[in-house]
Amino acid sequence: MSSSSAWSIWGERGRKVALRTAKAVSRSFSQAPCPSQTAQEVAGKVRTLEGVAHQAGRQAGEALAAGARHGKGGGGGKGGGGGGGERFFRNPWFTTMAAAGGLAAAAYNLDPESVVRYMDNRRPAKRPEHEIFDERGYPKNPVPLREEQVRRLREEEEFDLLIVGGGATGTGMAVDAATRGLKTAMVEANDFASGTSSRSTKLAHGGVRYLEKAVKNFDYSQLHLVFEALSERKRLLNNAPHLSRSLPIMTPCYHWWEVPYYWAGMKAYDTLAGSQGLTWSRYMTPSEAQRQFPTLRTENVHEGTLKGSIVYYDGQFNDARLCLLLACTAAEEGAAVANYTEVVDLLKDEETGKIRGARVRDKMTNRTFEVRAKQVVNACGPFSDSVRKMSDPKARSLVAPSSGVHITLPDYYSVEGFGMIVPKTRDGRVVFLLPWEGHTIAGTTDSESEITFSPRPSEKDIKFILEAIEDYLCVKVRREDVSSAWSGIRPLISNPHSENTSELVRDHLIMTDKNGLVTICGGKWTTYRLMAEQGVDQAVKTGNLKPPEKCQTNELRVVGGDGYHIALHTEVAQDYTVPHRPGAIDTRVAKHLTSAYGDRAKVVTRIAEDKKLGQRLARGHPQIEAEVAYAARYEYCTGVEDFLTRRTRLAFLDVRAAEQALPRVVEIMAKELKWGWFKKRKELHQGKELLKTFANGTT
Ligand SMILES: Cc1cc2nc3c(=O)[nH]c(=O)nc-3n(C[C@H](O)[C@H](O)[C@H](O)COP(=O)(O)OP(=O)(O)OC[C@H]3O[C@@H](n4cnc5c(N)ncnc54)[C@H](O)[C@@H]3O)c2cc1C
C-alpha cells in the first residue's frame, strides 16, 4: 500500500470518528428538553453539527493526504526517503499521533461558533410570551413610572440597601440585590449610564493586553483577572443576547516575528477562556486578510509589508442600553430605582456614627428628601471620592481619573462584523477600529483629566486617533468624515493601602470606611456582574443583612433577552401589518429594533401601528418615531438628551442626524409626557447644547 493512500484511509477514518462523535453530541443535545426551540430548529442544529464534523473530517483528510503527498515527493527526490516514510507509517504509535495532530490542526481552523450559539439558545426562556405581553401586545407588567419610584424612595420607612450611582456598577448591584430579595433602592444623579458607562469602547473582553503583561511579568494574579473577565464576557453575551454579539478582531502583522508572537498570545487567550471561549483564534494569510478587510493596508509606510493577520474573538455590546435595561430589570424585580435623583448628603446615626441613608434631590422637581437604609453603597465611578467626602472630608482620594476619546466614522472604514486592533501605535498606545451600529468607531486615547459630568474630546485626541489608524488603512482618512466624538473618564483607583498615591490597583476595589459606607469602584464593564455580586456580598456582611436568596445573576437575562432569538427581526417585520411604504419597517429597521429592544421590539412596532409612528427619525438611520414613545413610557426617558444619547445612540453615531431628528423627538415626547410650550422650547435648546459636546467630531 502506498503511503499516500494509507494517509487517505487514516483521513477517512478521522472523518468517520469525528462524524460519529458529532452525531452522539447532537443526539444528546436534541434529547435535552428545550421549550424555546422548535423541533425544526433542533434538527437544523443537528445538521449543523454533522456539517461541522464532515468539514473537520474533510480538512483532516486533506491535511493528512497533503502530508503524504509531500512525504512521497520528498522521498522520490532523496531516493529511499519514501521507504523511511512507509516505515514511519507502519508504526501505529506515530500514525495515531499524526492522525490526532491532523485532527487538532483541522479543528483549529473550524468555526465552532454555531455550536456555541446553539448551547446558548438551549437555555429555556425565563418567562413565556403570554406572561410578558397582554392580548394587545403591550407589556403586562410595565416598570413602575418614575414618579411612583420617587414616591417609594421618599415614603418607604427603610430600605435594606441604598445604592448611589446608576452606571454599570450601580445598576448591576441593584439587579443582584433585588433578585436576592433585598429591599433595594438605587439613585442616579443624572440619567442611567450618563457617566462612563455609555462612553466605553463597548467590548466585552478579557483584556489581551493584560494577558501580555501577566505573561511578561510572570504575574499569576493578573492572569487570574483575565481568566475571570473571560468568564464574565461569556455571561454578558448570554444574559443580554440582543444587546451583544461576538466579534472577530484582526491584528495585522507587518513583521514576521509578530505572526508567531500574536498567534501564541491569542491561543493562550483562547486556552484561558476554556469552555467559556467564543471562537478560536487563527492565522490569516495576507490575501485572506485583505479579502476579509478590504480597507486594510498591505504596505505600511512605517512597518513594511503585511505578513498576515491573527484573528481572535471578543464580545461587543451596546453599553448604555445594557445599563438602562439593568435598571429596568432591577425595577421589574421590585427595586426602587430613579434617575435624576442626586445624593447631596449622607445621613449618619448620631449614636453609632454609621451611615444610615442619604439626602437626595429630585432634579425634576427640585425637592429634597431623605432615603433611609440599613446599608449604603457608593457606586459613583469617577465621582466616588465626592460621595465619600460628604461624610468624611478628610478621606484620602482614591480615583485617579484618565480620559479616553472615541470618534465615529462612516461604515466603509471597517467591515460589518470585523474589527481591527492596532496593538502598538507609534507612541505605544492601543487603538481599536470597530464596526458598531452601522458605523465605525475608533479609539481610544488615554490621558490625564479632571472629573466632570460632561467630558469633551479635544481636537488633539481626535487627530491622534486619525493618525493612528491612517497607517493601517488604504481608505483616505479625513477629518471631515468624523460624524461624532466623545470622551469618557476611567475610574482608575490608587491603592488605599500604599504610601505611594500613584500606585494603582489592578482591577476593582471594594472598601468599607469606618462609618460603614461601602465603596465599589474601578474594574471594567465586562466584569460588572462579578463586581456587583462581590459588592452585594460586602454590603450584606457590613450591614448585617439577611437576604432570603443567594446571588441569582449568573443566568439572569436582562429585559428583552427572554424571547430573543437570532431571527426575531423576521417576526417583527412580518408582524407589522401596515402596508409597506417608504420609511416603514424594513429589514434594517427590524434588525435595529430587535438588537436594541430584544423581545420588546414587538411593542415598539405595536406603538408604530397604533399611533402611526413608523417613520424614520433621520435619513439613513434606522431609528423610528415609535421609539420615542416607547422610551418615555417604558424606559424612564425624561427628555431629548436621554433619548438621543442613551435610549438610541444617535448622538454617538452622527451628530447631524441627531440634529435632524431633534424637533420631531421633542414633538412626540411632548405628547407622551404632556409638555407645554415652554418646556418644549427648553428641551429643544438643551438638545442643541448637548449635541455641541459631541460635535467636536464634526467640522
Ligand atoms: C474610554 C473608555 C473605554 C472603556 N472601554 C471599555 C471596554 O471596552 N470594555 C470594558 O469592559 N470596560 C471599558 N471601560 C471601563 C468601563 O466603561 C467602566 O469601568 C464602567 O463603565 C464604570 O462604571 P461605573 O458604574 O463604575 O461608573 P459610571 O458609569 O461613571 O457611573 C457612576 C454614576 O454615578 C453617578 N453619580 C455621581 N455622583 C452621584 C451622586 N452624588 N448621586 C447619585 N449619583 C451620582 C454618575 O452620574 C454616574 O452615572 C472603558 C472606560 C473608558 C473611560
The ligand as an SDF file (V2000), in Angstrom:
LIG
                    3D

 53 58  0  0  0  0  0  0  0  0999 V2000
  -12.7220   55.3700   27.1870 C   0  0  0  0  0  0  0  0  0  0  0  0
  -13.1240   54.1570   27.9510 C   0  0  0  0  0  0  0  0  0  0  0  0
  -13.2800   52.9490   27.2860 C   0  0  0  0  0  0  0  0  0  0  0  0
  -13.6650   51.8140   28.0030 C   0  0  0  0  0  0  0  0  0  0  0  0
  -13.8560   50.6660   27.3130 N   0  0  0  0  0  0  0  0  0  0  0  0
  -14.2440   49.5510   27.9670 C   0  0  0  0  0  0  0  0  0  0  0  0
  -14.4980   48.3630   27.2480 C   0  0  0  0  0  0  0  0  0  0  0  0
  -14.4120   48.3160   26.0360 O   0  0  0  0  0  0  0  0  0  0  0  0
  -14.8510   47.2700   27.9560 N   0  0  0  0  0  0  0  0  0  0  0  0
  -14.9690   47.2820   29.3010 C   0  0  0  0  0  0  0  0  0  0  0  0
  -15.2660   46.2310   29.8760 O   0  0  0  0  0  0  0  0  0  0  0  0
  -14.7710   48.4150   30.0180 N   0  0  0  0  0  0  0  0  0  0  0  0
  -14.4280   49.5460   29.3750 C   0  0  0  0  0  0  0  0  0  0  0  0
  -14.2430   50.7150   30.0690 N   0  0  0  0  0  0  0  0  0  0  0  0
  -14.4710   50.7290   31.5230 C   0  0  0  0  0  0  0  0  0  0  0  0
  -15.9570   50.8750   31.8610 C   0  0  0  0  0  0  0  0  0  0  0  0
  -16.6130   51.7410   30.9810 O   0  0  0  0  0  0  0  0  0  0  0  0
  -16.1020   51.3950   33.2830 C   0  0  0  0  0  0  0  0  0  0  0  0
  -15.3550   50.5610   34.1320 O   0  0  0  0  0  0  0  0  0  0  0  0
  -17.5450   51.3600   33.7770 C   0  0  0  0  0  0  0  0  0  0  0  0
  -18.4070   51.9730   32.8650 O   0  0  0  0  0  0  0  0  0  0  0  0
  -17.6090   52.0920   35.1190 C   0  0  0  0  0  0  0  0  0  0  0  0
  -18.9530   52.0820   35.5700 O   0  0  0  0  0  0  0  0  0  0  0  0
  -19.3440   52.7620   36.9200 P   0  0  0  0  0  0  0  0  0  0  0  0
  -20.7620   52.4450   37.1950 O   0  0  0  0  0  0  0  0  0  0  0  0
  -18.3750   52.3720   37.9740 O   0  0  0  0  0  0  0  0  0  0  0  0
  -19.1350   54.3310   36.6800 O   0  0  0  0  0  0  0  0  0  0  0  0
  -20.1110   55.3560   35.9170 P   0  0  0  0  0  0  0  0  0  0  0  0
  -20.6600   54.7810   34.6740 O   0  0  0  0  0  0  0  0  0  0  0  0
  -19.3710   56.6390   35.7470 O   0  0  0  0  0  0  0  0  0  0  0  0
  -21.3260   55.5470   36.9150 O   0  0  0  0  0  0  0  0  0  0  0  0
  -21.2340   56.3310   38.0700 C   0  0  0  0  0  0  0  0  0  0  0  0
  -22.5390   57.0790   38.1830 C   0  0  0  0  0  0  0  0  0  0  0  0
  -22.6300   57.7010   39.4560 O   0  0  0  0  0  0  0  0  0  0  0  0
  -23.4080   58.8680   39.2900 C   0  0  0  0  0  0  0  0  0  0  0  0
  -23.2160   59.7840   40.4130 N   0  0  0  0  0  0  0  0  0  0  0  0
  -22.1410   60.5470   40.6890 C   0  0  0  0  0  0  0  0  0  0  0  0
  -22.3470   61.2720   41.7980 N   0  0  0  0  0  0  0  0  0  0  0  0
  -23.5920   60.9730   42.2380 C   0  0  0  0  0  0  0  0  0  0  0  0
  -24.3770   61.4110   43.3310 C   0  0  0  0  0  0  0  0  0  0  0  0
  -23.9300   62.3230   44.1920 N   0  0  0  0  0  0  0  0  0  0  0  0
  -25.6250   60.9020   43.4920 N   0  0  0  0  0  0  0  0  0  0  0  0
  -26.0970   59.9700   42.6400 C   0  0  0  0  0  0  0  0  0  0  0  0
  -25.3860   59.5290   41.5740 N   0  0  0  0  0  0  0  0  0  0  0  0
  -24.1450   60.0250   41.3770 C   0  0  0  0  0  0  0  0  0  0  0  0
  -22.9200   59.4420   37.9680 C   0  0  0  0  0  0  0  0  0  0  0  0
  -23.8630   60.3190   37.4120 O   0  0  0  0  0  0  0  0  0  0  0  0
  -22.6770   58.1920   37.1560 C   0  0  0  0  0  0  0  0  0  0  0  0
  -23.7530   57.8910   36.2900 O   0  0  0  0  0  0  0  0  0  0  0  0
  -13.8760   51.8770   29.3940 C   0  0  0  0  0  0  0  0  0  0  0  0
  -13.7220   53.0940   30.0580 C   0  0  0  0  0  0  0  0  0  0  0  0
  -13.3690   54.2270   29.3360 C   0  0  0  0  0  0  0  0  0  0  0  0
  -13.2390   55.5210   30.0340 C   0  0  0  0  0  0  0  0  0  0  0  0
  1  2  1  0
  2  3  1  0
  2 52  2  0
  3  4  2  0
  4  5  1  0
  4 50  1  0
  5  6  2  0
  6  7  1  0
  6 13  1  0
  7  8  2  0
  7  9  1  0
  9 10  1  0
 10 11  2  0
 10 12  1  0
 12 13  2  0
 13 14  1  0
 14 15  1  0
 14 50  1  0
 15 16  1  0
 16 17  1  0
 16 18  1  0
 18 19  1  0
 18 20  1  0
 20 21  1  0
 20 22  1  0
 22 23  1  0
 23 24  1  0
 24 25  2  0
 24 26  1  0
 24 27  1  0
 27 28  1  0
 28 29  2  0
 28 30  1  0
 28 31  1  0
 31 32  1  0
 32 33  1  0
 33 34  1  0
 33 48  1  0
 34 35  1  0
 35 36  1  0
 35 46  1  0
 36 37  1  0
 36 45  1  0
 37 38  2  0
 38 39  1  0
 39 40  1  0
 39 45  2  0
 40 41  1  0
 40 42  2  0
 42 43  1  0
 43 44  2  0
 44 45  1  0
 46 47  1  0
 46 48  1  0
 48 49  1  0
 50 51  2  0
 51 52  1  0
 52 53  1  0
M  END
$$$$
